[in-house]
Amino acid sequence: MGVDYSLHLVHAFHMSCADTRRGKVEDALSHMGGAIVLGALTTAGASAFLIPCDIYLFHQLGVMLVSNAGLALGYTFCFVAPVLLLFGPVGHCGDIYFPAWALWR
């Protein structure tokens, strides 16, 4: 469940038309950053209603879901984005279709 925010950011990075890593990260954050934050807020907000439950199982589930959303959001913006900025692929590096495209030309 905590992977989807990072996956959306990495997909936006990969689909960006910018030439540099910095440009790709800026595009990814500007296009998907708001949606990622709002997705985490809706998950945490809906799960927060489970925290005051008297049934311990529901209380634990609420705490776990809210914590998971917060940690995944922090991981996405504080770890994945800087790693993409430093080591993200540029050009056709890592593109699965590039060898077929190169042979086709």
ZIPE-V752783 format. One record per backbone hydrogen bond with DSSP energy under -0.5 kcal/mol. CO is the residue of the C=O (numbers start at 1). NH is the residue of the N-H. If there is no record, write none. Layout:
[[CO & NH] [CO & NH]]
This chain:
[[1 & 4] [3 & 7] [4 & 8] [5 & 9] [6 & 10] [7 & 11] [8 & 12] [9 & 13] [10 & 14] [11 & 15] [12 & 16] [13 & 16] [20 & 24] [21 & 25] [22 & 26] [23 & 27] [24 & 28] [25 & 29] [26 & 30] [27 & 31] [28 & 32] [28 & 33] [29 & 33] [32 & 36] [33 & 37] [34 & 38] [35 & 39] [36 & 40] [37 & 41] [38 & 42] [39 & 43] [40 & 44] [41 & 45] [42 & 46] [43 & 47] [44 & 48] [45 & 49] [46 & 49] [47 & 50] [48 & 51] [48 & 52] [50 & 53] [54 & 56] [55 & 59] [56 & 60] [57 & 61] [58 & 62] [59 & 63] [60 & 64] [61 & 65] [62 & 66] [63 & 67] [64 & 68] [65 & 69] [66 & 70] [67 & 71] [68 & 72] [69 & 73] [70 & 74] [71 & 75] [72 & 76] [73 & 77] [74 & 78] [75 & 79] [75 & 80] [76 & 81] [79 & 83] [80 & 84] [81 & 85] [82 & 86] [83 & 87] [84 & 88] [90 & 93] [92 & 95] [94 & 96] [95 & 98] [97 & 101] [98 & 102] [99 & 103] [100 & 104] [101 & 105]]
